[in-house]
Each structure stands twice: as structure tokens, then as C-alpha cells.
Amino acid sequence: MRKTADVALAASLILLASLAGGLATATPAAAQQVPYTIARWNADSFGNQRAVVRVERSADAIRVHLPWRRRDHDAETGKIIVVEAATGGRIENVARLSVTRESGDLVFQAPSVGDYYVYYHPYAGSVTSNYPRITYPRADSTADRDWLIHHGLGEARESARVRELPEAALVEWQSADSLNRIAPMEVIATGAETRRLLAAHPAQSWFLFAEDRANAIRMDDDLPASWASAGPAAPFTGEAEPGEFYAFQVGVWAARRALPPLAVRFSPLVSRNGERIPASALRCFNLGGVDWTGVMFSKSLGVARGKIQALWFGAQIPESLPAGNYSGVVTITPRGLAPSAVTVTLRVGDHAMANAGDDEPARLSRLRWLDSRLAQDDSVVAPYTPIEIHGDTLGILGRRIVLDASGLPRQLQSFFDPAMTGIGANARDLL
């Protein structure tokens, strides 16, 4: 079982609440770190996500609290499957006490000590055309009626009896593969956390949150848990290298009102020694650029009330820039409103980056290709060379075409070696 690159980040976002004194919601005082990992199972049968819970003592009924903080909006109606890890058998006696996007409270039968898997987003697929159709089954009940009544889990649920049940411990969140892993930007803040953040800034109608390129902002209608914890406009620090085109994000949350079109302004990023990355080296891709015809354009972009808009930025780090910390300010101003700003610091190393970082796709330096004007003219793109004309002979990188009087080829020659990996000095006739 291997951990994803986001385990450490995601673990800090998840809060595990104690159920002592009732079915409580997650609070910082009760927080525990629960890692996200990758495992392997039949996702077509159980879905891509599961919680691993541990039972220390077998019991006819055991309760568990799962603070999953899900971004899907139909958690209340979705199916949940509990499986005994040791046997792979499905546990039929399962009761849903409370299921919301923020958390789930379950009671299940635990015939043995050990781990149990709670699959909380199973899906069903069917192929009726060239494309599969995926549906998410609705919640059902396989629990025995007498079992429910015996433990006070019937229609008139007795919470006092439920509180007396032993508890299972949440030990891990797992995804079926790396493609479906839960990223930190997909872990929602609770309603209480969001309200606390707003209460701490009663006069502010919109907020900024800077984020590293590795944590792409994925939700436009939910606040990530990490943002609620860190607070708005927290200083941002990124790691860059000389010559790199460094990409990062700023999330704009229109918490209390819709925002008119945004404008962005940059200050230079300056080191303690006065070295600088000029403001002209920074740009925002969302607000304009170069179109496919090579013409500059600008874009009007506002944010609807309650929505989050990710703004993507890039900074071209000069190749000769000395190592050090370079700090500046990104200021965002909705038309007619007061501006807000985020302090950005880039820690520039001493390892020069070839090709602006394009050789490593995870750096997202290729975003700058959106503004490329390559092939907008008739010039030849290196390493290709222009056609050379000598009388009736055309020279074309590694090849030669000899024309006859009619204009048709009289001879084709190749300078490529047999493996087509190099160009030699001697030509081979192909006709």
C-alpha cells in the first residue's frame, strides 16, 4: 500500500471527532490526523473511495464516526457498503444514524476483531453505446429488523442506547487508484468552520487564498478545509529555480457578494540584496494573453456570489538570477471596489532549469505555451532547416530530391542512417 504525494497535506485537513457525550461533529479540539493512501480493490463493485475502520473488540453492534468532508452534493442519499476485511464478506446489519456531506455516523455488526472497509461512494456502470453510463445507487437497508430494534436503531431511534455502544476507530482514507485519490483541494470545510471564518471578518465581502501549483483549485462552490484553517490572504511561498517559468494560483472567493470584473497588478519580487524579478515577468492567464492567431486579447472576468474563481499566474524567473528569497505583492481589484492583496515569496535555488521547466510536466511551466507565437510566421522552427536549392536539386534536412526536366523527382537520396537516429555525410539513392 503506497502513499500518495498529498498524504501529508491531506492528513492535516481531516478532523476525527469523538462521539463521547453524543453524536458530535468534528472540532479542532478532537482532531486527529488520518492519512490518505492508495489501495487496490474492485472499484466496479464498491466505488473508488473507502474508509478503513478498526474494531478492537467484536460486538453485535458498534458505532463509528466518519468525518469524510465530501465534495459531492448527494451524500445523504448515496449507498454505503461495509465489508469485513479479513473475509471480504459484506456486513448486512448496518444502520445509518446520520449521513451528510460533512460526516457519517453508522452502526454496524462486527463479528470479529480487525479492520472493516466502509465504501461510501459506490457506483454502477452500464454500456449501452460507445460510452459507459455511470450511476450512483441510492441508499438501501439490508439490516435485520430485529437487530435494529434490539439496539434501539428502529424508527424511534434511542440516542442514549446508541451512545453506550462500543466505538470503532477510523485509521485511514483510501482510494482505489492514484487517478481517483482525494486531493487536499477536494476536502471541504464544514459549515461551522466557514461561518467562523466569515464571523472573524465581518466587514469583508470577498477573500483571497494563494495556493501552490501542486494543489490545483478544484471546487468552485465549497471552501477547502485548509483555507478555513489558514485564513484569507495568508502569505504564499513557492520554490523555483533560475530560468523556470513558475506557476501558482490565487483563489478569489466571492463570499458575500458578486464581484464585478477583476483587475490584477503585480509589484516586482525583490530580494534582501535588491535583486529583483520584474513585475513584467508575471502574468495572469485568466485575464488575457495571445490567441491562436498571435493577437493579444483581454478578458472580462467576474465572480458570482458564493463562488470561488481560480486565477492562474506565471512568473518567468531570469536565468541569471542569484539564489535567494524574492518577495512582492499580487493585488486584485474588482471594478469599483477596494483592492485586496497577497504577499508572494519565491525561494529561488541555484540549479538552473533547462527549457523553463517544460521537461517536468508537474511544474506546469507549459502554461506559458498558451501565449506562444511559434508557427505564426513562415520561419523554420529549430532544429529544422530551410530547404536549400541548387539547380535542379532540393536539400531537405537529411534528404535530397533531384528533379528532371518535367519537375518530377529523378532521384531521391537519404543521409539518414538505417536506424533513423542520425544523419551521415554520404547519401543513399532510393530510386
N, C-alpha and C positions, 0 to 999 in steps of 0.2 A: 504494500500500500504506500503510494508515494504522495508527498505533499505538493500542493501547487505553489507557484511563486507568490501567491497572495495570502498564504496561510497566516503569516504573522500579522498582516494588515487586517484581514477579515476577522481574525480571532479577537482583536481588540474592540471590534464593533458589537459583539454579541453579548447580551446580558442574560444570565441564567438566574431566575428568581426562585426563592424558597417558597414553598406553599404553607409554611408554618403560619397558623392563625387564619387560614382561608386560602382561596384560590387567588393569589395576588398576581399583579402584573410585575414585569421586570423593573427593578430600580437600581441605581448605581451602587447603593449600599450592599445589594445582594449579588453584585456582578461576579461572574467567573468567566475566565477565558475558555471558549470552546472552539477548537480548531476546525477548519475546513480542509478536507482531504479528498483525494480521488480514489475510488474503489472500482470494482468491476462486478456487474450483475446484468441480468436480462432486463434491459430498460423497457422493452416492448411489453413486458408483463407488469412491471412495477413503477415505471417512470424513471426520471433521471435524478431525483433527489430523495435522500432519506436521512433520518436521524438515527444515531446509534445510542441506545439507552441500556444501562447496565442494572441488572437485578441481583442484589446481594443475597436475597433470601426468597425462595419460591413462595408464591401466595396465590390464593384463588382470585384475588383482585388486588391490583397495585396501581398507583396513580403516577402520572408523570406530567411535568410542565415543560412545554417546548416553545421557547421564545424565538420562533423562526424568522420573524420580521420579513414577510414575503412581499414581493412587489406585485404579484398577481392580485386581481381585484375580486376573485370568486372563491377565495379560500374557504368561506363559510359553507359553501355548497359542494366542495370537492370531496372525492373519495379518499379514505385513509386505509392503508393496509398494514397490519402488524404481523411480522414474521419472526419465529424463533430462530436465531442464528445457528444454533447447534444442529438442528434438524431440518431447517428450511421449511418447516410446516407453518401454515397460516394460523394465526390465533383468531378464532371465530368470536370469542367473547370480548368485545371491545365496545366501550361506551364513550361517546363524545360529550364531555361536560361543557366545554366552551371552545369554539374554533373561530378565530378571527385572522385578519392579515398579520396582526402583531404576534399572536401566540396561539397555542393549542393546549388544552387540558384534557387528558384522556385517562381512562381507567381500563386496564386490560388484564386478562388472566395470564399468569406467569407460572407455568408448570415446572420450570427448572431454573436453577441459578445460571446466570450468564448474560450474554448480550441479546438484545432484541432490536430488529430493524423496523422503524416506522417510516413507511413510504407515504409521503404526504402530497405528491402531485402526480399520480399515475395517469397514463393516457391510453387511449385505444386508437389503433390505426386501421384504415381500410384503403384498398387501392381499387378505385372504380374507373380510373382513367390513367393517363401518364403520370399523374401527380397523386401522392398519398393524401388522404384526408385524416387529420388528427382531431380527436375529440377527447374531452376530459370527463370521465364518468362522474355522475352525481353521487353524493353520499348515500350509502345504504347501511343497513343494520343486519349483521349476521349473529348478533348476540342472543343467547337463550333468554327467554322472558323470565324464567325462574331465577336465573343468575342475576339479572338486572334488579329484580325485586329484592332478592336476598341481600344485596349490597346497597340498597337504597338508591338505585340508579334508574328507577322506573319514571313514569310521567311526573310524579311528585318527588323530585329528587331531594334527598335529605343531605344538605351540605355538611351537617355535623357528622354524619356517619362517614362521608367521603373523607373528611379531614383525618379520621382515625386510621385510614388505610396506609400501609407502608408505601414508601416512595421509591421509584426508580431514578437513577441519575443519568442525565444527559452527558455523554462523553465526547461526541463527535458529530459534525455535519459532514455528509459525504455526497459526492456527485458521481454519476456513472462514468464520466469521462471528462477530459480537460475542456472539451468544447462546451459542455453544459455546467462547468463549475460556477459557483456563486461568487461573483466579483464583489469587492468592497462597495462599489457604487450601486449595487443592487440590493443592499441591506438597508431597509427603510428605518427612519427614525419613528419612534412611537408618537402617537398623538400628544401624549403628555410632554415628551421632550420638545416637540415642535412648539407647543404652547408656551413652555418655559423660555425658549429662545425668543419668541415674539414678546413675551412679557418683559424680558430683560432689555428690549429695545423698543419701547412703546411709541417713540416718535419716528421710527424708521419704517418706511413703506417698502423698501426693496434692499436686497443684500447681495454681496459678492463673496464667492468662495473660490479660491485658487486651487488647482489640482494638478498633480503630476500627469505626464503623458501616459504612464503605465495604468492609470485608473481612469479610463475613458468614462465621461459622464453619460450614463445610460438612461436615467429616469428623468422625465420632464414634468412629472406631477407629484413626486414624492421626494422629500428631503432625505439624503443619505444619513445614516446614523452618525458617521464620522463628522459630518458638517454640524449636526446638532451639538455634538460634544465639543468640537474645537471652537465653534462660534464663527460669526462672519468676519470677513476682511482680515483673517489671520495671515501674517507674513508667510510668503511662499519661498522655499529654497529648492533649487534644482541642481543637478550635476551635469556639467557639459565639458566639452573638450575643444581646444582650438581648431578652427576650421569646420566645426559641426554646425549644422542647421538644427537648432534646439527647439522642440515643440512643447507647448504646455497649454493649459486651459484655464479659463475663468468662468465659473457658473454664475449666471445672473438669475436671482430668484425674485420674481415679482409677487412678493408675499401678500401685500395689502392693496395693491392697485395695479392696473395695467400700465405698462411702460411704453411711452412713445419711442420713435426710432432712436437707436443708440449711436453715440459717437465715442471713439476711442482716441486717447492721446498717450504718448509714451515720453518718459524722460530718458536721458542716457543712463546706462548702467555703469556706475563708476566704482573703481576700487579705492582702497585706502591710499594708494600711491598716486592717484589721479589718472591712472589708465582707464580707458572707457570703451564701452560698446555703444556706438552712437544710436540715437533714437531712430535714425533712418534704417537701422538694421533690423528693426522689429516691425511686425505687421500682423493684422487680424484677417484671417481668411474669410470670416463670415460677412464682412462688410465691403468686400470688393476684391479686385485682382485683375488678372489678364484673361480674357475669354479665348475661345478656341480659334478665333481669327487673329489673335495677337493684340486686340484692342483693350485698353484699360476700361474697367467698369466699376461702378459703386452700387451698393445695395442698401435699401432701407430695411431695417430690422428692429421691430418692437417685440415686446413680450406680453402675452396675455396674463391677466391676473391669476395668481396661483401657480403659474407655470415656471419651469426652470429652462433657461436657454444656455446651452454650452457655447462659449466663444473660444475658438481655437487660435492660438498665437504661435508665431515662429520668430526666432532671433538668429540671425547669421553671425556666428562667432568668428571674428577675424583670425586668420591662420597664424599670425604673428603675435597674438595676444598673450601676455605673460600670465602665468598661473596666479590665481587669487580669487577673492570673493568680489563680485560686481553687483552692486545694488542700485535699484531705481524704482520707479513708480509707474504702474499702469492705471490710468484714470478713465473711468467710464461715465458718460454723461447722457442720460435720457433727455431728449429735446425739451427744454423749458424747465427742467428740474435741476436740483443741486447735484454736483458730481459726487462720486464715491471712488475710492482708490484702494489698490492692493500693492503692498511692497513686495518686489520680486528680487531675490538674490540668486545669482548663478555662481556656483562654485566651479570655476574653470580649472581643469587639470593641466598637466604638462605633456599629455600624449596627443600629438597632432592627429586629427581624424581625417582619413582619406575619403574622398568623394562626398564630403559633407555629412558622412554617416549613412549614406544610402546603402552600403553593403550590409547593414544590420537593420532589417525592416522594423524591429521593435522600437527603434528610435523615432520612427515616424518622420524622419527628415525628408522623405519623399513628398510630403505635403507641398513643399515648395515647387514641385513639378506642376502644380496647378497653374502657376504663373509662367510656365516655360514658353518661350517663343521659338524653340527649336523646330526646324522644318517649316517655319513660316515664310522662308525665302528659298531661293534656288541654290543656296550654298550647299556644299557637300559636308555631311556630318562625319567627323573623325571617328574611327580610323579609316574610313573610306576615302578614296582619292578621286579627283576628277578624271573623266575619260581623256585619254591622250590620242591625238590624231596625227598620223604620219603617212601622208599619201593615201594609199588605199587600206591602211591598217589602223584598227582601233585598239587601243590598250585599255583594258578594264581590269583593275585590281586582280592580279593573278591569272588573267586570261588575255588572249589576243584574238581578234577577228580580222581575217584578211578577206577583203571584198573583191569580187570580179567586176567586169565591166557593166554587168546588169545591176549591180548593187546588192546581189545576194552573196552570202558567205562562200568563199572559195576554200578557206581553211579555218578551222577552229583550233586554237592551241591553249594548253593549260600549263601553268607553272606550279600548280599545287602538287604536293607530294601525295602518294597513294592513300595516306590516312586522312587527307584533307585537313591537316593540322598545321601546315606550314607552307610557305611559298619559296620555291627554289629559284636558281638562276637559269636553268635550262628548260626550254619549252618542250612539250609533248604534243605531236599532231594528233588530233582526234578524228580527222577525216582522211 
